[in-house]
Amino acid sequence: MPATSGPARSRAGGSVAAAVASNETLAHVFAALGDPTRLKLVAVLCAGGAFSIAHLTQTTEISRQGVTKHLNVLAEAGVVRDVKLGRERLWQLEPARIDEAKRTLESIGREWDLALARLKSFVEKND
C-alpha cells in the first residue's frame, strides 16, 4: 500500500485529534468509565433520578466506602455530581459529559469508516 501523504493524513484524523486535544478532560471521562464498577454505577444512574449511597451500594458487591470512592472519581471526571438533601448526599448523572464522550466516539467511528472505505477501494483497484 502506498504511503499516505502528509496533508491527506492530517485531514483524515485532524478533526478528531483536534477535538480530543482541545479537551483534556475527555481523557479523564474515558479513564473513569474504564472501571467496571464505575461503569455499572453510571448505568444505574442512567435510569434517572438521584440515588443515595445506600441504594447504589445495593447494586454492587463493594462497601459504601468503596462506592463513595468510585463516585468521587466519576465526579472528578465530571460524569456525576452529588446533591445534599438534608444529611444525605444523592448522586446523579451529568449527561453533558457523557454526551461529549459519545460525540467524540461517533466522530472517531466516522473516521474509521472512511479509512476502511479507502482501504477497500485500494484493494479492489489492485485486485
N, C-alpha and C positions, 0 to 999 in steps of 0.2 A: 504494500500500500504506500502511495507517495506521501511524503511529509506534508503536513498542512502548513500553509504559510502563516506568518506571524499575525497579520491583520485578520485573516479568516478565523484563526484560532481565538483571538481576543474577542471577536464578535460572537463566537459560538457560546461562550460561557460568561461573557462580560457582564451582562445584566444580573445574572445570579451571583457572580463573585462580588460585584459592586454592592448588591443588596445585603449580602451576608457581611461583607467587610464594614459596611456603614453601620451595622448594628451588632456590636459585640455581645449584647445581652442575649441575642438569639442562641448563641453557643451555650449559655447558662440554662436556657429553657430546655434544649435538647439533652444536656447533661443531667438535668433534674428529672426529665422524663425517662431517662435511660435505666433507672432503677425500677425493678418490677413492683416493689411495694408502693413507691410513689405513683407509678402509672396506675396501679389499682385504686389508690386514693383519688386520683384525678377522675377516673372512671366513675367512682361513687359520687363525687361532687358534680359530675356532668348531669346526674339525674335531676339536678336543680335544687334550689334552696340552699340553706346554710345548715351545716351539721356540727354537732358538738364532738369533742374528742371521744367521749363515751360511745357515741354512735359510730364514729369512724373506727374505733378500736374493735368493735364487734365485727367489722368487715375484714379484719386482718388477724394474723396469728402472733402479733407482737404486742408489747406493753403500751400503755398510754404514753410513757416517756419516749418510746421508740416512734410511735405515731407522731408525737409532737415534734420530734427531731426531723422526721421526714417532711412534715408540713412546713417547718421553718425553712428547709432547703427549697421547697416549692415556692414559698413566699419570697425568698431572696431572689428567685428567678422571675418573680412577677406572675406566677401561674395561679396562685391562690392568695387570698387575704383573709385576715380574721376581723371579726366584728365583736365588740364587747356587748353583751346583753346581761346586765346585772353582774353577777360574779362569774358568769360563763363566757367562754370565748367560742364563737361559732365561726366555722371556716366555710368559705365559698370560693367558687372558681372565678378567675379573672379571664373572661373569654377573649379579650383583646390580644393577649399574649399568645394564646393557643391559635387564634385566627392568623396571627402574624407568622407563626411557625408553619401553619398549614399552607399559607400562600407561598412561602419560601419553598416548601417541599413540592408544591404543584409546579412552581417555576423550574425547579431542578428536574422534575419529571418531564416537562415540555422540552427542555434542553436535551435530555437523554433520548427522548423520542426522535428529535431532529437528528441527533448523532447516529442513531440506529438506522434512520431512513437514508442518511448519506452513505453509511456503510453498505446497506442493502443495494442501493443504486450502483455503488462502485463494484460490488461483487457481481451483480447482474450484467454490467457493462463488460467486465473482463472474463465472463464465463464462456 
